[in-house]
């Protein structure tokens, strides 16, 4: 790799404290995915009677509850997975194993089905992103150690990013394991066991920039996974910036986290510290809010002003 592609970042010049606002909710939820679309916060809940909870933003007032588990045409088989996108449509997987539903959002915070995309990809797709209703970008774990591009119409994988450092016996514990997030221009990969973020071009999946921080390399301990130092534990990509949640310390039960924000040239913008961090979060770049959830705060939605 050419050195011009490597961008070393050890400190952020701009730092700020984010203070939590807790908004009490009446419903019992167990979020697995959250996203913002059309001035709304959508939460996909697991092990609850209802599947999707809708809140207006930034006030976080409950507006609608959508979907139940079942085998009817509009029921969800297990839970709803939100696919990333930069348009105002909400893409939801979960009604059928081979189909992806595309919805518009009405003024009453209801979902209106616009089209159904036939996927026909047997791989489990982690952290999926869709653009032009035709191309999927996803993390192929746990089946494979790669970021893949899938052409929906041709039902083919025209390109992929493969990783060299693999543990073939257990891909969950390999030094190159990480998280994928994307927009129409860039694919971002943050590493779980390294202080490293890669920026790839979406159109050709070639490396644009590699952001490397100061960290101690480690040999992954499979037998005692809690001994492994985790670095980036969540990742969100917006139109303007990328937002990477970094775990400073592994201290149990109170680890410390920061939120690192970069532009797509790999330049550090600002580092946020928390009084109480979210573990699941999404970003509203327009209104500059972070919305999050912690499973140890089951009756609270979390809001932070960026």
N, C-alpha and C positions, 0 to 999 in steps of 0.2 A: 504493500500500500504506500502511495506517495505521502510524504510528510505534510504536504499542503492540505491534506484531508483531515489531519489530526489537529484538534483544537483543545489545548489543555486548560482546564479551569479549576483553580484551587480555592479561590475566594470570590464572593460577590461584593462589589462595591456598595450596592444598594441593598439595605436590609430593612424589614419592617415587621412589626408585631401584628398579628391578626387576632382579634378578640371575638370570642364566640357569642352568638345570639341563639338561644334555645327557644324553639317554638313548639309548644306542647300540642300533640295530636291525640285525637280520640280513638282512632282505629289502631288495632294491633297489626303491625306490619313486620315483615322480615325481609328487607330489601336484598336483592341480588344484583340489580342493575338500576341505574338512575341516569336520566338525561333531561335536557331542556330543549323544548321546541315551541315556537309560537307563543311566547310569554307564558309557558306552562312548564311545570316540573312533573315528569313522569317517573313513577317508581314501580318496578316489577318486584312483586312480593312472592316469597316461597313459603309453603306450609301455612297458608292462610286461606280463608274461604274465597276471598276475591283475589284477582291476579294483578290488576294494574290500578294504582291510585294516582289521581291527577290533582295538582295544586297550582293555583295561580302564583306568579312570581312578580315582584319580590316579596309579597306579603305572606306567601305560603298558606293561603286559605284553601281548604279542601273544596274541590269543585265537582269531582266525579269519581266513581269507582266502576271499573270495566272488567268483565270477564270472570269466568269460573272454570274450575277443572271439570273435565268431562270428555265425552266422545261425540258431542254434537258438532255441527259445521262451524260454529263460532266459538266453541269451547277450546280451552287450552289443555294439552296433554299433560303438562307438568307445570311449567312456568313460562313466562314471556322473556325472550332475549331481544334487546334493542340492538339493531345494527347501526353503527356510526354512519353519519352522512352530514354534508354541509348545507343541504337544502332544507326546506321547512316541512318536508314529509317525515313521518315516523315509520320506520321499517321494523316489523315485529315478526320474529320467528317463534313458533310454539303451537300453532293450530294444526300443523301437519309437518311430518318429518321431511318432506321434499319441497315445501313451499315457504315463500317469504311474502308476507302481506305488506303492502304499501298504503299508508293512510294519510289523508289530510286531516287537519284539526279544525273543528268548527268553532264559532264564537262562543258556543255553550260548553266548550272543552270536551266535546265528544269526538270519536274517531269515525271518519267516513272512508270506507274502503275504496281505493282508487284502482288498484290492480293487484294481481297475484303473480309472483315470479316463481317459475319452476326451477328449483336449484339442482336436484339430482347429483349431489356430491355426497358420497358416503362418509367422508372424513368429518370428524367433529371440528368445527371452526371456532376457535377461541378469538375473542376481541375482534369480531368481524367489522369491516367497513365496506360500504357500497357506494359506487359512483356511476352516474349515467344509466342507472338501472341495468347495468350489463356486466360490471366487473366487481368482484369481491376481493378484498385483501384480508388475510387472516393468519393467525398463529396456528400452526398445525399440531402443536402439542395437544394431547399426550401421545399421538400416533407417530409424529415425526418431528425432527428438530429443524424447522424451516418456517420462513414466512412465504406464503404462497399467494399467487394471483390466479383467480379463477374466472374464466369467461363463461357467463351463464348461458348464453345462446349456443355456444359451441360445446359446452359441457367439457371443457378442457382447461388444463393448467399451462398457459403459454410461457410462464416465467416464475421463478422462485429465488429466494435468498436462503442458502444453506449455511449451516454453522459447522465448523470443524470440530470443536470441543464437545464431544458427546459421550454420555455414559449409556451405552446401548442396553444395559441391563435395567436401567431406570432413568428415563429421560427427564423425570421431574428433578433429578439431582445431577445436573450437569452444569458446568461453569458458565455456559452460554445461555442458560435459561433466562427468559425475560418476558416483557409485556410489549404488545404491538398496539399502536394507535396511528390513525392516518387521516389525511384530508385529500382533496383532489390533486394536490401538488406533491405532498411528501408522506413518506412512511417513516414513523419513528419507532425505534426499538430501545427500550431501557432495560438494563441488565439487573437481574436479581442479586447475583453474587459478585458483581463488579460495580465500581463507580464509573459507569460508562453508558453513554447514549449515542446511538447511531442514527444519522439522518440519511434516508435514501430518497431518490426521486420516484414518484409513483409510476410515471409512464414507462421507465425502463428498469426500475429497481436497482439502479447503480448508486454506489455510495457517494453522497455529497459531502458529508462532514461527520467526523467522529469526535465526540466530546469526552474527554478523559479527565477524571479528577484524581486526586491523590488517595490511594487506598492500598491495603496490604493484600496481596494475592493469597488465596487459600485453596487448600485441597478439600473438596466437598466431603463431609462426613455423612454417609448414608445411614449408618446405624444410629447416630445421634444427631438428627437434623437440627435440633435446637442449638447445637454448637456452631452452626454455620452463620457467619455474618451476612445479614440481608441488607442490601443497599436500596435500590428503587423498588417500591412495593405497590405503586399505582401510577398510572399515566393517563393524562387527558390531552387531546390535541384540539386546538381551536383554529380559527381562521388566521388570527394574529400571532399567537404564541403557542408553545407547548408547556405543559404543566406536569412536573414530575415530583411525586411524593417520595422523599428520601428518609430512610430510617437511620438516624444518627447513632443511636445506641440500641442494643438488644435487651436492655435491662427488663426483666420481668418482675412485676406485672406492669411497669410504667415505662415503656420505651419512649424515646423522644423522636419527633419527626419535624422536618422542614419541607416547605414547598419551593422547589426551584423552577424559575420561569426563564425560558430561552426563546430567542427568535429563531427563524429557520436558517440563519447563517451560523447558528451555534453560539451566538453571543449571549452571555448571561445578562438578564434584564433586572431581576430582583429576586431576593431570597426572603420568603415569609416564614416567620416563626409563629407558633400557636400557643395560646394558653391551654387549650384542649384541642387536639387535632382530630379531623375527620379521617376515617379510614376508607370509606366509600364516598366519592365526591364527583361533582360535575361543575362546569364553569359556564356562567352567563357573561360572555365577553362584552356584550352590548351595554348592560347595566353594571358590569364589573362586580358581580357577586359570585361567591363560591357557596354551593349548597352541598351539604354532606349528611352523613349518618354514621353513628357508632352503635354496634349491637349491644354495648353495655349501657346505652341510653335509649331503651326500646320505645319510649313514648315521646321522643323528641326528634324534630328535624333541626338541623344545624345550618346557620347562615353566617357568612363572614363577608364584610365589605372589603374588597381589594383596594 
